[in-house]
Amino acid sequence: MKAATIGKSAALWLLALVCAGGLIGWNVGRFHGAEAKIRTKNLDFLPSPTVARAMALGQASSAAKLRWIDSFAYFQLQLDKRDDRVSGTGSSGGFQRLYDMLIGLDPLYEPFYEHASLCTSGLLEQHHLALGYLLRGTLEKPHSTSLWRNAAAMLHAQFQYGERKPELFDDFLKQWAEHELDPDQRQAVWVWQANLARQKFAGLSQLPQWFERLRASKSRTPMGDYIEGVVREQLARYGVNELQALADATRSSRLVKPVSIGEILDPVAVHARYPQGVPEFSPVVARPGGFTTIGDPWGYPYALVDGTVVSPGWERVRYEQRLAGLNYALDERRRAGERLPERIADLPGAGIDVPPAPIGASLRLDDGQVIADWSPPPQAPWDVRMLAQADQNEQRAMLKATPRAPLR
């Protein structure tokens, strides 16, 4: 009896092993010699946004997210294929059909716009479609920093708007800044605009919007000081460009390089450049018997150095920025344990290049930092806040009342 029970148990175990071996062999046989193939679904069947919303039966947001998850296999296919053409009429590809439907179901879900941009631009290099999705996103989500930033990057990197159409790109950045809720992000956009003005704008086309920001800011705050600095820089750049144009015209007419600002203020040359009168914010002002200049926005007189017009106040600001970078590098080397010289004259010997000091500046080393001491401006700096508050006629009167700068 006992032997029969043991025999039956062994037979059952043997049968189980045979079944398990057969199952394993069958599964292995399915994959032996097979090629890797991405599983995907065809997107030819996707309904239009209107039909998809009707089919969602009041659960459009949930249906959109489920449909999006279901499309990830198609995304994996396009990583290799990079061709989303589908059957049927129309020029829309698979991704365009997919995201038009998803956005139609849930237009407030931000990842749809970002992933649509990734698929159409990153995979298919159809940058115009990607930009369109990002701009649609800014309409539905006007305070989304990510959508504005990605759209700006697309305009700058793929469409070269900063180079080809700086005015339109500046308008786009202005719209972003107006809708941005984060103060730090808004200031980053303003920095982008200021850099664009340095590179592309010779005039004062940005000045009205900076005046508007200045009126909305508080005096003696980091943000207010930054905006004041940008306004002064744009006014100084405009003044330098206008005086440089007069200097170039003087050199062309006389065939001799002018050596002072007074030489370039010939009435004939000034009238030739300004046939309708001297424009607003120009450094050139009329005086009995001719023309003179007012000081730059920091109160220093414009100067002519080897045929090039310079704004000493603007040079001072740019030099201080260079010193900030130098002092940061000195701090890094000091934190690394390096022993640094204690005199300015010894810094070059230690491999530290100190930029030459502009006219009117003297350098000293104070507590390991390079400090520039500046001669005070002969005139009071422009009150740019008062200029921002004044209307056009008042601005012109204020500039005319500014003390005249000595001609250099």
C-alpha positions as CSV (number, residue, x, y, z in Angstrom):
1,M,0.0,0.0,0.0
2,K,2.8,2.4,1.0
3,A,4.8,1.5,-2.2
4,A,1.7,2.3,-4.4
5,T,1.4,5.7,-2.8
6,I,5.0,6.5,-3.4
7,G,4.8,5.4,-7.0
8,K,1.7,7.6,-7.6
9,S,3.5,10.7,-6.1
10,A,6.6,10.1,-8.3
11,A,4.4,9.8,-11.4
12,L,2.7,13.1,-10.6
13,W,6.1,14.9,-10.1
14,L,7.4,13.4,-13.3
15,L,4.2,14.7,-15.1
16,A,4.7,18.2,-13.6
17,L,8.3,18.3,-14.7
18,V,7.4,17.2,-18.3
19,C,4.7,19.9,-18.5
20,A,7.0,22.6,-17.1
21,G,9.7,21.6,-19.6
22,G,7.3,21.7,-22.4
23,L,6.0,25.1,-21.5
24,I,9.5,26.5,-21.2
25,G,10.5,25.0,-24.5
26,W,7.4,26.5,-26.2
27,N,8.2,30.0,-24.9
28,V,11.9,29.7,-25.9
29,G,10.9,28.5,-29.3
30,R,8.8,31.6,-29.9
31,F,11.8,33.9,-29.5
32,H,14.5,31.8,-31.0
33,G,15.6,33.5,-34.3
34,A,13.1,36.3,-33.9
35,E,14.1,40.0,-34.5
36,A,13.4,42.8,-32.1
37,K,10.3,44.7,-33.1
38,I,8.7,47.7,-31.4
39,R,5.1,47.2,-30.6
40,T,3.0,50.1,-31.8
41,K,-0.4,51.2,-32.8
42,N,-1.4,52.9,-36.0
43,L,-2.8,56.4,-35.4
44,D,-4.9,56.4,-38.6
45,F,-8.0,55.7,-36.5
46,L,-7.8,58.9,-34.3
47,P,-11.0,60.9,-34.3
48,S,-11.2,64.6,-34.7
49,P,-11.1,66.8,-31.5
50,T,-14.9,67.4,-31.8
51,V,-15.7,63.7,-32.2
52,A,-13.3,62.7,-29.4
53,R,-14.9,65.1,-27.0
54,A,-18.4,63.7,-27.8
55,M,-17.1,60.2,-27.3
56,A,-15.6,61.1,-24.0
57,L,-19.1,61.3,-22.5
58,G,-18.2,64.2,-20.1
59,Q,-14.9,62.8,-19.1
60,A,-12.7,64.6,-21.6
61,S,-9.7,65.2,-19.3
62,S,-9.6,61.5,-18.2
63,A,-10.1,60.3,-21.7
64,A,-7.2,62.5,-22.9
65,K,-4.8,61.2,-20.4
66,L,-5.7,57.6,-21.1
67,R,-5.3,58.2,-24.8
68,W,-2.0,59.9,-24.2
69,I,-0.7,56.9,-22.2
70,D,-1.9,54.6,-25.0
71,S,0.2,56.5,-27.5
72,F,3.6,56.0,-25.8
73,A,4.2,52.9,-27.9
74,Y,3.8,55.1,-31.0
75,F,6.4,57.6,-29.5
76,Q,8.8,54.7,-29.1
77,L,8.3,53.7,-32.7
78,Q,9.1,57.3,-33.9
79,L,12.4,57.3,-31.9
80,D,13.6,54.9,-34.7
81,K,11.3,55.6,-37.6
82,R,11.0,59.4,-37.5
83,D,8.2,59.5,-40.0
84,D,4.7,60.0,-38.7
85,R,2.9,60.0,-42.0
86,V,-0.5,58.3,-41.8
87,S,-3.1,57.2,-44.3
88,G,-6.1,59.2,-45.3
89,T,-6.7,62.7,-46.6
90,G,-5.0,65.8,-45.2
91,S,-1.4,66.7,-44.5
92,S,-1.5,66.2,-40.7
93,G,0.9,63.6,-39.5
94,G,0.4,61.1,-36.6
95,F,1.7,63.4,-33.9
96,Q,-0.3,66.4,-35.1
97,R,-3.5,64.3,-35.2
98,L,-2.7,63.0,-31.7
99,Y,-2.0,66.3,-30.0
100,D,-4.7,68.2,-31.8
101,M,-7.1,65.7,-30.3
102,L,-5.5,65.6,-26.8
103,I,-5.4,69.4,-26.6
104,G,-9.0,69.6,-27.8
105,L,-10.0,67.3,-25.0
106,D,-8.0,69.0,-22.2
107,P,-6.6,72.4,-23.3
108,L,-5.4,73.3,-19.8
109,Y,-3.0,70.3,-19.4
110,E,0.4,71.8,-19.9
111,P,2.4,68.6,-20.6
112,F,0.4,68.1,-23.8
113,Y,2.0,71.3,-25.3
114,E,5.5,70.4,-24.1
115,H,5.4,66.8,-25.4
116,A,3.9,68.0,-28.7
117,S,6.8,70.3,-29.1
118,L,9.3,67.6,-28.2
119,C,7.8,65.1,-30.7
120,T,7.4,67.5,-33.6
121,S,10.6,69.4,-33.2
122,G,12.9,67.0,-31.4
123,L,12.0,63.9,-33.4
124,L,10.6,65.1,-36.7
125,E,12.4,68.5,-36.9
126,Q,9.2,70.2,-37.8
127,H,9.9,73.3,-35.8
128,H,7.0,75.3,-37.1
129,L,4.6,72.8,-35.7
130,A,6.4,72.8,-32.3
131,L,6.3,76.6,-32.1
132,G,2.6,76.5,-32.9
133,Y,1.9,74.2,-30.0
134,L,3.9,76.2,-27.6
135,L,2.2,79.5,-28.6
136,R,-1.2,77.8,-28.3
137,G,-0.1,76.8,-24.8
138,T,0.7,80.4,-23.9
139,L,-2.8,81.4,-24.9
140,E,-4.4,78.8,-22.7
141,K,-1.8,79.1,-19.9
142,P,-0.6,82.7,-20.1
143,H,1.3,82.6,-16.8
144,S,3.3,79.4,-17.6
145,T,6.9,80.2,-17.4
146,S,7.9,76.9,-19.0
147,L,5.8,77.4,-22.1
148,W,7.0,81.0,-22.6
149,R,10.6,80.0,-22.1
150,N,10.4,77.1,-24.5
151,A,8.7,79.3,-27.1
152,A,11.4,82.0,-26.7
153,A,14.2,79.4,-27.0
154,M,12.5,78.0,-30.2
155,L,12.3,81.5,-31.7
156,H,15.9,82.2,-30.8
157,A,17.5,78.9,-31.7
158,Q,15.5,77.5,-34.6
159,F,14.2,80.7,-36.2
160,Q,17.0,83.1,-35.3
161,Y,14.5,85.8,-34.4
162,G,17.2,87.6,-32.3
163,E,19.3,88.0,-35.5
164,R,16.7,88.2,-38.3
165,K,13.7,90.0,-36.6
166,P,14.9,91.6,-33.4
167,E,12.0,94.0,-33.2
168,L,9.5,91.1,-33.3
169,F,11.5,89.1,-30.8
170,D,11.6,92.1,-28.5
171,D,7.8,92.3,-28.7
172,F,7.5,88.6,-27.8
173,L,9.8,89.1,-24.8
174,K,7.8,92.1,-23.7
175,Q,4.6,90.0,-23.8
176,W,6.3,87.3,-21.8
177,A,7.4,89.8,-19.1
178,E,3.9,91.2,-18.9
179,H,2.4,87.8,-18.2
180,E,5.2,86.5,-15.9
181,L,4.2,86.2,-12.3
182,D,7.6,85.2,-10.8
183,P,9.7,88.4,-10.2
184,D,12.9,86.5,-10.7
185,Q,11.8,85.1,-14.0
186,R,10.5,88.5,-15.1
187,Q,13.9,90.1,-14.4
188,A,15.5,87.3,-16.4
189,V,13.4,88.3,-19.3
190,W,14.3,91.9,-18.9
191,V,18.0,90.9,-18.9
192,W,17.4,89.1,-22.2
193,Q,15.7,92.2,-23.6
194,A,18.6,94.5,-22.4
195,N,21.1,92.2,-24.0
196,L,19.1,92.2,-27.2
197,A,19.1,96.0,-27.2
198,R,22.9,96.1,-26.7
199,Q,23.4,93.9,-29.8
200,K,20.7,95.0,-32.2
201,F,19.1,98.4,-31.3
202,A,21.0,101.6,-32.0
203,G,18.0,103.8,-31.2
204,L,15.6,104.0,-28.3
205,S,12.8,101.7,-29.4
206,Q,12.8,99.9,-26.1
207,L,12.9,103.0,-23.9
208,P,9.1,103.5,-23.5
209,Q,8.6,100.0,-22.0
210,W,11.6,100.5,-19.7
211,F,10.1,103.9,-18.6
212,E,6.9,102.0,-17.9
213,R,8.7,99.5,-15.7
214,L,10.6,102.3,-14.0
215,R,7.3,104.0,-13.0
216,A,6.0,100.7,-11.6
217,S,9.2,100.1,-9.5
218,K,10.3,101.5,-6.2
219,S,13.3,103.7,-5.8
220,R,16.4,102.4,-3.9
221,T,15.4,98.8,-4.4
222,P,17.5,96.1,-6.3
223,M,14.8,95.9,-9.0
224,G,14.5,99.7,-9.2
225,D,18.2,100.2,-9.4
226,Y,18.5,97.6,-12.1
227,I,15.9,99.2,-14.3
228,E,17.5,102.7,-13.7
229,G,20.8,101.2,-14.9
230,V,19.2,99.8,-18.1
231,V,17.6,103.2,-18.8
232,R,20.9,105.0,-18.4
233,E,22.7,102.5,-20.5
234,Q,20.2,102.8,-23.4
235,L,20.3,106.6,-23.2
236,A,24.1,106.5,-23.2
237,R,24.3,104.1,-26.1
238,Y,22.0,106.3,-28.1
239,G,24.1,109.3,-27.3
240,V,27.4,107.6,-28.3
241,N,25.8,106.4,-31.5
242,E,24.6,109.9,-32.4
243,L,27.8,111.6,-31.6
244,Q,29.8,108.9,-33.4
245,A,27.7,109.5,-36.6
246,L,28.6,113.2,-36.4
247,A,32.3,112.3,-35.9
248,D,32.3,110.0,-38.9
249,A,30.6,112.6,-41.0
250,T,33.2,115.2,-40.0
251,R,36.0,112.9,-40.8
252,S,34.5,112.1,-44.2
253,S,34.0,115.7,-45.1
254,R,37.4,117.0,-43.8
255,L,39.5,113.9,-44.5
256,V,41.0,114.5,-41.0
257,K,40.2,112.7,-37.9
258,P,38.5,115.0,-35.3
259,V,40.2,115.2,-31.9
260,S,37.5,116.7,-29.8
261,I,33.7,116.7,-29.4
262,G,33.7,120.4,-30.3
263,E,35.0,119.7,-33.8
264,I,32.1,117.4,-34.7
265,L,29.4,119.9,-33.7
266,D,29.7,121.9,-36.9
267,P,26.2,123.4,-37.6
268,V,26.2,122.2,-41.2
269,A,26.9,118.6,-40.1
270,V,24.3,118.8,-37.3
271,H,21.6,120.2,-39.6
272,A,22.5,117.6,-42.2
273,R,21.9,114.8,-39.7
274,Y,18.8,116.4,-38.1
275,P,17.0,118.2,-40.9
276,Q,13.7,118.1,-38.8
277,G,15.4,119.3,-35.6
278,V,17.5,117.6,-32.9
279,P,15.6,114.6,-31.6
280,E,14.5,113.9,-28.1
281,F,17.2,112.5,-25.8
282,S,20.0,113.5,-28.2
283,P,23.2,114.7,-26.4
284,V,23.3,117.6,-28.9
285,V,21.5,120.8,-27.8
286,A,21.3,124.2,-29.5
287,R,23.0,127.2,-28.0
288,P,23.4,130.8,-29.3
289,G,25.5,130.6,-32.4
290,G,25.9,126.8,-32.6
291,F,25.5,123.5,-30.7
292,T,26.9,121.9,-27.6
293,T,26.5,118.7,-25.7
294,I,25.0,117.7,-22.4
295,G,26.7,115.2,-20.1
296,D,26.0,111.5,-20.3
297,P,23.3,110.0,-18.0
298,W,25.9,109.6,-15.2
299,G,27.0,113.2,-15.3
300,Y,30.3,112.8,-17.2
301,P,30.9,114.7,-20.4
302,Y,31.2,112.6,-23.6
303,A,34.7,112.4,-24.9
304,L,36.4,111.6,-28.2
305,V,39.3,109.2,-27.9
306,D,41.2,108.5,-31.1
307,G,38.2,109.2,-33.2
308,T,35.8,107.1,-31.1
309,V,33.1,108.7,-28.9
310,V,32.9,107.3,-25.4
311,S,30.6,107.8,-22.5
312,P,32.8,107.8,-19.3
313,G,29.9,106.9,-17.1
314,W,29.0,103.9,-19.3
315,E,32.6,102.9,-19.4
316,R,32.7,103.0,-15.6
317,V,29.6,100.7,-15.3
318,R,31.1,98.2,-17.7
319,Y,34.5,98.3,-16.0
320,E,32.8,97.6,-12.6
321,Q,31.2,94.6,-14.1
322,R,34.5,93.3,-15.3
323,L,36.0,93.9,-11.8
324,A,33.1,91.9,-10.3
325,G,34.2,88.9,-12.4
326,L,37.8,89.4,-11.5
327,N,37.0,89.6,-7.7
328,Y,34.9,86.5,-7.9
329,A,37.9,84.6,-9.5
330,L,40.2,85.9,-6.7
331,D,37.8,84.6,-4.1
332,E,37.7,81.2,-5.7
333,R,41.5,81.0,-5.8
334,R,41.7,82.2,-2.2
335,R,39.1,79.5,-1.0
336,A,41.2,76.9,-2.8
337,G,44.1,77.8,-0.4
338,E,46.2,79.8,-2.9
339,R,48.2,82.7,-1.4
340,L,47.7,85.8,-3.5
341,P,49.7,89.0,-3.7
342,E,48.9,92.0,-1.5
343,R,49.6,94.7,-4.1
344,I,47.9,95.5,-7.4
345,A,51.3,95.6,-9.2
346,D,52.0,92.0,-8.2
347,L,48.8,90.4,-9.5
348,P,50.0,90.0,-13.2
349,G,53.0,88.1,-11.9
350,A,50.6,85.6,-10.2
351,G,48.8,85.0,-13.5
352,I,46.0,87.4,-12.7
353,D,45.2,89.9,-15.5
354,V,43.7,93.2,-14.2
355,P,41.9,95.1,-16.9
356,P,43.5,98.6,-17.5
357,A,41.7,101.3,-15.6
358,P,39.7,103.8,-17.6
359,I,40.4,107.5,-17.5
360,G,39.5,108.9,-14.2
361,A,39.9,105.7,-12.2
362,S,42.6,104.5,-9.8
363,L,42.9,100.9,-8.6
364,R,43.7,99.6,-5.1
365,L,43.6,96.2,-3.4
366,D,41.3,96.2,-0.3
367,D,40.8,93.0,1.7
368,G,41.7,90.9,-1.3
369,Q,39.4,92.8,-3.7
370,V,40.3,95.0,-6.5
371,I,38.5,98.4,-6.0
372,A,38.3,101.2,-8.4
373,D,38.1,104.8,-7.1
374,W,36.5,107.2,-9.5
375,S,36.7,110.9,-9.9
376,P,33.3,112.5,-9.2
377,P,31.1,113.5,-12.2
378,P,31.3,117.3,-12.9
379,Q,27.5,117.3,-13.3
380,A,24.6,115.7,-11.4
381,P,23.4,112.4,-13.0
382,W,20.2,112.5,-15.0
383,D,17.1,112.0,-12.9
384,V,15.7,109.1,-15.0
385,R,12.8,108.6,-12.7
386,M,11.6,112.2,-13.3
387,L,12.2,111.7,-17.0
388,A,10.0,108.6,-16.9
389,Q,7.2,110.5,-15.1
390,A,7.3,113.5,-17.4
391,D,5.5,113.7,-20.7
392,Q,7.3,114.4,-24.0
393,N,7.3,118.2,-23.7
394,E,8.5,118.1,-20.1
395,Q,11.3,115.7,-21.0
396,R,12.6,118.0,-23.7
397,A,12.5,120.9,-21.4
398,M,14.3,119.0,-18.6
399,L,17.1,118.0,-21.1
400,K,17.5,121.5,-22.3
401,A,17.9,122.7,-18.7
402,T,20.6,120.1,-18.1
403,P,24.0,121.9,-17.6
404,R,26.2,121.8,-20.7
405,A,29.2,119.6,-20.7
406,P,32.6,120.9,-21.4
407,L,33.7,120.0,-24.9
408,R,36.5,117.4,-24.9
